[in-house]
Amino acid sequence: MLKIDGNYGTGGGQIIRTALALSTITQIPFEAHDIRKGKDDSGLKAQHLECIKVLEKLCNAKAEDAELGSKTLKFFPGKIKGQSLSIDIGTAGSISLLLQSLLLPCFFADKKVKLDITGGTCVKWAMPYEYFENVLVPHLRKFCTKIDVKLLRQGYFPKGGGKIEISIVPKFELGNKSFEEFSSELRRLNLQIEQLDQGNLVQIKGIAHASKDLQNAKVAEREAEVAKLLLSKLNCPVNITSSYADAYSTGTSITLWAIFSKNKEELDFSNPIIIGADALGERGKSSEDVGKEVARSLLKSIDSKAPIDPHLSDNLIPWLALFGGKIKVAEITNHCRTNIWVCEQFLGKIFEIDEKEKVIFTIF
């Protein structure tokens, strides 16, 4: 059984989420110890337990020590079966973090997978739903026959209650093949992720949203206006919408994404170049400061000339590990390095990093 140090690198829950996904794909069981050891609320959290519970249904997996606060976990994967599942994290635990465990296996099920998920749609330390839909999903579309995502309700901290629907029609089926045979097939398909420059900036889009109790204060509009003002120097169309949501808790968030193209006349949807940024509102933080924060974050990634922003790189690493390729990133974060380490526990030495050029590439 593979041993995983849950305190390696950043020592966060991403280690467990990525390990669960890769264990399911490779069919390699693992045992994790010292899970989130350095955190104040160390051990497994509710969203990790929900990941495990769903995988027990999705691939007939078995788990030991899967309890709230547990510092250890044993996980035994089974075969991935397409089906419809309703999932309730039960807290404002992030839906997008949950999907770090579930999304990859869903792409290799034997038939369509449909997930109805309840939880947090925009919470601290996680990509908001708008980033997931508009930045990450476009990069993953070529790895499946079809993927549809839909937001039904926003879920802010602390009550959550956000709802999304996601359906995936797989293009590849793991079936009864050994993973070695299957991975060789994947790598021959020429679906590598290769993004080394931004190309031409075509447009910037964004969504600022808040709970309805903040509508009179025009929180979303103020965030959007400040962000748009700071981005106006880029000399491209900037379209940031504002909206208000029925939600169980007070909250606000804004997500921006910049769309590039190698050809000024036509976007390449098979290999999109989209980088994003987001900011979360909180008590004591003005709407104007939220708008400034997200705009400056996006400008920093644009100025880097890299086609992959720091948060996108973290999430693309497992896909890069399976399909191969090379990406130039705005910043090689510790989260990214930790995710590379987890992937290599299951797949062996497959990554190299050009520290000077900030390029991550596979060596198979």
N, C-alpha and C positions, 0 to 999 in steps of 0.2 A: 504493500500500500504506500502511495506517495505521501511523504511528510511535508506539510506546508507550515512555515513559520508565520503566524498571524501578526507578528510584531515587526516584520521586515520592512525596511524603508519607511514610508509614511505610517505604517502600522494601522491603517484604517480599514473600514469595512469593504473597500474596493477589492482587497485581497480575497476575501471570501466570495464576493459576488462574481469576480472573474474566475476564480477556481471552480465555483459551481457550474458556470457556463462551459468551461473547457473540459471539466470532468465529464459532463454530459455528452459533449461532442466526441471526446477521445475514448470514452468508456473506461477511463482510469479512475478508480476510487481514490479518495485522499483522506488524510487525517490532519486537521489543523489544530495548532496549539497556540497559546498566548494571544488569543483573538482580541484585537484592539486593546492590547495590554496597557498602553500608555494613556488611554483616554479616561476622563473622569467617570464616564458611564461605560466602563470596559465590558467586553463580552458581546455576545450576539444581541442585536436589537430586533424590534418587531418586524422591520422590513426584511431582515435576513431570514427570520423564521418563516415569513410569507414566501420568500424565494424558495426555500426548501419545501414548504408545503405544496406549492404549485408544481415544482419539479417532481415531487412524489406522484402527482397525478399525470403530469405531462410525459414523464418517461419511466413511471413505475420505480422511482428511486427509493432507496431506504436510507435513513439517517439515524445516527446515535448522538446523544447529548444535545439535541436540538431544543434547547430551552432558553428562555430569556435570561441574559446575563452569563450564559455558559462561555467559558474560555476555551473549550475544546469542541471539536465537531468531527464526526466520521460520516462520510458521504459515499454511498454506493449507487452509481447511476444505472439506469436501464434503457431500453429502447425508446426512442422518441416517437410519440403517437399524436398525430394531428387531431384536434378536438376543440370544443368551445368551453371556456372556463370563465367563471365569475370570481374575481379576486377582491378582497377587502383587507387592506393593510391594517385597518382598525385604528389608525392614528393619522397624523399629518405626515407620516413617513413618505419619502419621495417616490412617486410613481416612476420617474426616470431612472432612479437608482435601482429599483426593483427590476426594471427592464435590462439592466446590465447583466443580470443572471439569465433572464428568460428569452431575450430577443435572439441571441445567437442560436440556441437550440431550436427555436421556432422556425428558423430558416432551413433547418435540415430534417423537419418532420416528414412523415410519409404522406401527409395531405394537409389541407388548409387548417390553420390555427386561428381562432378568434378569442381575444381576451377582452373582458370588460373589467376595468380596474378602478377601484376606489381608494383614494389616499390624498397625498399632497401633490399639487401641480406646480407650485412655486414655493420652495422652502430653501432655507440656508444650506450651503455646501452641496447643492445639486443643480443640474441644468433644469430650467423651467420647461414646461410643456412646449412653449413657443420655440425655444431653441431646439428641442428634440424634433419637432415637426418640420421646421424650416431650415435647419442647418445639418443635423445628423442624418435624418431620414433620406434626404436627397442623395447623400453619399452612399447609402446602402441599397438603393433601389435596384442596382444592376445585379445584386446577389440573390434576388428572388424574382419570381414571375410577377408578383403584385404585392404591394403593401399599401394599406389604407389606414390612416389615423384620424381620429375625430375627438375634439374636446366637447364634452357634454356639460361640465360644470367646473369652475375654478375651485381649488381647495387651498386655502391659506392656513398658516400655523396660527393657533395650536389645534384647531378642531379638524382640519383637513376636509374630508367629504368631497373632494374633487373627483370627477369621473371622466375617464377616457375610454374609447373603443379603439382597438387595433386588430386588424386582420392581415394575415400573411399567407400568400399562396407560394409554397416553396418551389424553387427551381431545381434543387438538388436533394436527393434522399440518401441518408447514410445507410439505411437498410441493414443488411447483414454483413456488409463489407467490413474488413478490418480497417482501422483508422489509417494505417499506413497506405493501404491501397486507395482509400477514399481521398486522402490528402494529395496523393500523387495525381489523381484525376483532376482535382480542383486546380492544381498548379499548372496543369496542361491547358486549361481553358482560357488562358491569357486575360484574366480579369484582374490583373494586378492594379493596385492603387498607386498611381504615379503622379504626384503633384509637387512640382519644384519651383514654380513661379506663379504669381497672381494673374498675369495678363492685364487686361484693361478693366478698370472699374466701370461697371455698367450702371448700377443703381444701388441705393440703400433702402431697405424696408425695415419696418419695425411695428411692434404692438406694445402700447402702454395700457395696462388695465388695472382696475382697482375694484374693491367691493363697493356696493351701492351706497353704503353709509358715508363714503368719501366723495360722492358725486357733487354735492353742493360746494365742496372746497375745490372742485375741478382738479383733483390730484393727477389724474391720468393726462389731462390736457397740458398741465404745467410741466410734467416730466417730458412729454413729447416735444413741447415748444422749445425748451432749453436744449434738448438733444439735437433737434433739427438746426437750431441756430449755430451750435458748435460744429456741426457737420457740413454747414453750407459752404465752407471754404473748399470743399472737395470738387466742386464743379460737376456734380452729377445729380440726377433726380433723387430726392429724399422723400419717402412717403411713410410717415409714422401714424398709424391709426390709434384712436383712443376709445376705450369701452369700459363699461361697468358691469359687474357680475353679481348675481345672487349667490352669496357665499355664507358659510357658517361662522367664519371669523373675519375680522377686519384685516385687509392686506392690500398690497399693491406691488406690481413688478413691471419692468420694461425690458424688452428684448429687441436688439437690433441685429440685422445681418446685411453684409455687403456681398453683392453678386458680381463676379468677374467673368470675363470671357477672353479666350485667346483670339477670337475673331469678333471685332466690334459689331459686326452685322448679325451675328447669330450665337445664341447660347448653346453650350454643349451639355445636354441633359444626361448623357451617358457618363460624363466625367465632370460633374459640376464643381465649380470653384466658388465656395461660399464660406465666409468666416463670420462668426457671430460674437456677441457680447450681451451680458444681461446684468441687471442690478435689481436689488430687492429693497422695497421701502420698509422702514421700521419706525417705531415711536421715537420722536426726537430728531429725525432726519428729514429735512425738508424735501418736497417734491423736486425743487430745483437742483438740490444736491444729488438726488437719485438720477435725474436726467444728465447732469454733468458727468457722474461716475460712469454711466454706461457709454456715453459718447466718447469719453477719453479712453476707455478700455478698447473700444472698437478702433479708434484712431491709432492707438498704439500697435494693434495687430496689423492694420493697414500699412502703417509706416515701416513695419518689419520687412515688408515685401514678401513675406511667406504666405502660401495659400492655405495653411492650416493654423488655426488659432490654438492657444494652449489647452483649452477644454476639449476641443475636437480631437486633438492628438491622443488624449487619454482614451477616448471612446473608440477610436479607429484601430488602436493597437491589436486587439484580438482578431479583427478582420484582416489586418495586414499580416498577422501571423499565419493565417490560414491560406490566403490567396497570394501573398507576396507583394513586393513593390518597394517604393521609396517615397518619403514625404519630407518636405522642408517645413519646419514648424517655427512659429514666432518665438517660442520658448520651450526648452526641454525641462518640464517641471518634474519635481520629485514624484508626483502622482504618475506621470508618464513612465518614469524609470521603474517605479514599483510594478506597474502593470506589465511592462516588458519582462521583469523578473518572474512574475507569476506565469506568464505564457511560456517562458522557457523552462519552468519546472515540469510542464506537461509535454512540451514539444522539443526540448533540447535547445542547444545554442543556435538560434536562427536570426538574431538581430545584431547589427552593428550601428554605432552612432558616430557620425562626423561632428564632433563637438564644435569645431570652428564654424562650419556651414550650417549647423543645426539641422542636419539631415539624418533621418532614421531610415534604415533600409534592411531588407532581409537578405540572407546569404545562402538561400537554397536555389 
